[in-house]
Amino acid sequence: YACWCATTTQRKTDQISEHKASIASLSNEILELKAVIATRENDIAKLDADIADNDESMKQATTLRENENKAFMAETAEMQSAIGSLEKAIKVLSGAGTGGAALVEVAAAVERVAPKTKSSGALLQQVAKLRYSPQSASVQGILKDMY
């Protein structure tokens, strides 16, 4: 019986020593993993803040693009209207000398287009001189240059 007690006691003592060493090593591993967790939590918080910043930037960029698109569409519609008016004015002036009604159409078309063009002053002066005169070729030239 004494032999069994001595052997068992020695084996238990060895196991206790091994487990104490294992406890120490596992405690160190736990501390290391806690440090990794703290680092990852910090990284996650930073990435969450970056995501929020990116979302805000994306919303601002989308708003800016939408506003630019609205302005572009308005300008495009305005230019198409101006081009249509110029086409009508050129067509009417091409038939100048055929009747006084054509001059009324030309004056109306030029007044619609004039605020939208750079050379509106010269164009309005030319239209003002038009009182059913065959000098519409110069106005026609100006309109064709604008077109």
C-alpha positions, -999 to +999 in steps of 0.1 A: +000+000+000+029+024+007+043+019-027+009+028-043+006+059-021+041+070-030+035+065-068+001+081-068+013+110-047+043+115-071+020+113-101-005+137-086+023+161-077+036+160-113+001+166-127-005+195-103+029+210-115+019+205-152-015+220-147-001+250-128+023+256-157-007+251-181-027+276-160+001+302-163+005+297-200-033+299-205-035+330-184-008+346-206-027+335-237-059+350-223-042+383-217-028+383-252-062+376-267-078+403-246-052+427-260-061+415-295-098+420-288-092+456-275-073+463-307-100+449-329-127+468-310-107+500-316-103+491-353-140+484-356-149+518-340-126+536-364-140+517-394-176+525-383-166+562-381-150+560-416-182+543-429-203+571-415-180+598-431-181+580-464-219+578-463-221+615-456-197+623-484-217+601-507-250+619-498-233+652-505-219+641-538-253+626-548-270+659-540-244+679-559-248+656-590-286+659-588-284+697-587-259+698-615-282+675-636-312+697-630-292+728-640-279+709-671-314+698-681-328+733-677-299+748-698-304+721-724-342+729-726-334+766-729-308+760-756-332+738-776-359+764-774-334+791-786-323+769-815-359+762-824-366+800-824-335+807-845-346+781-870-380+797-873-365+831-876-342+820-904-370+802-922-392+834-919-364+857-930-356+834-960-391+843-973-387+881-965-405+903-989-435+880-992-457+897-967-458+918-935-470+889-913-436+873-917-420+903-900-442+900-870-432+863-867-395+873-870-398+900-844-415+876-820-389+849-826-360+874-821-375+887-789-377+852-775-341+844-785-325+878-778-322+875-740-305+842-744-278+853-769-245+872-766-251+894-796-287+904-787-281+941-789-269+940-825-297+916-834-324+937-818-311+968-837-313+949-870-349+937-862-359+973-852-347+984-887-368+957-903-399+973-915-406+951-944-373+959-960-354+935-982-323+940-960-331+908-941-300+892-955-278+908-928-301+897-900-303+863-916-265+862-916-264+871-879-290+845-871-272+818-891-240+827-873-258+823-839-273+790-851 
